[in-house]
Amino acid sequence: MTFVRTLQQISDAGSTSQPNEDGWGVRGRFAWIVDGATGVSGVKLTSGGSDAAWLAGLITERLQAYAPSEIVLQTVERDLEAAFAGVAGEHPSAEEAVAPSACLGLIEIRDAKGGGLHVRGSFLGDVVALVPERDGVARWTDERAKPFERLTLASLRKGGGGEISDETRAQILENRMSLNRPDGYWVVHPRRPWAGHELPFEAEVEAGRPIVLATDGFMRLVDVFGTYTDETLYDALAAGGASALMAELRGLETEEGSLDSCPRVKAHDDATVLVIAGEAGP
């Protein structure tokens, strides 16, 4: 049976004063990456370092509990809903703002004819996979939140630099009213159904070729700072450069004036990258 082998993995919190709200895991023929988001109300409802860190950890815990050959997201959804209800109860504030949420990228690798691998992806939110397809490196991600992110970025620019103004905070709250709605965007959420709304991707990949999974914090190297393309970032990671790339990212985030030249809600974001490969089992 085909299984996933970890080639490189690094995860770094965006701030020493905040918990890392990313997560990742590998089990059997599956690999995944998680990017948690805490509500902006300031209310903390769980025992985790933050509600998002709690959720990201619980997602990985539930995925790890499956047999190496099976993962059922509908069951994960029910488990998260029950666990959050157990710690949060019926909180009186708006659930979209208070409950944590998370982006999820799940990869499954199976044998394919001719000695290759069939790779299937299921994505909710802006986590990314870089997959070496026949015609180049393909980016797998869910861009349904992009229109809402652009509204947040526009309000941020009005406030100047990276300061989160009341207008930006209000825009984030308004965006979250649209999560897991038909005309909105989809994420893992413990109070709104989400399983079955993942964006699917498929590709045939040569056995042993690296596949990259990354959170948007790490993908700032491409999407915010523009120092890499998907292709050059993939090549650097395939060559074993995860640690050097993380150091480069943190250097770019701390450069004087970077918040003005590259506006973003957080000066430093949690960043995680996982490089895997499919291998044939015994």
Salt bridges, closest charged atoms under 4 A:
ASP12 OD2 - ARG250 NE 2.83
ASP79 OD2 - ARG62 NE 2.92
GLU95 OE2 - ARG192 NE 3.47
GLU96 OE2 - ARG192 NH2 2.06
GLU108 OE2 - ARG29 NE 2.79
GLU108 OE2 - ARG110 NE 2.93
ASP142 OD1 - ARG144 NE 2.86
GLU149 OE1 - LYS146 NZ 3.40
GLU167 OE2 - LYS158 NZ 3.42
GLU202 OE2 - HIS118 NE2 2.80
GLU204 OE2 - HIS118 ND1 2.67
ASP223 OD1 - ARG139 NH2 2.98
ASP230 OD1 - ARG139 NH2 2.76
GLU253 OE2 - ARG220 NH1 2.78
GLU253 OE1 - ARG250 NH1 2.74
GLU253 OE1 - HIS268 ND1 3.38
ASP269 OD1 - LYS266 NZ 3.67
GLU279 OE2 - ARG5 NH2 2.71
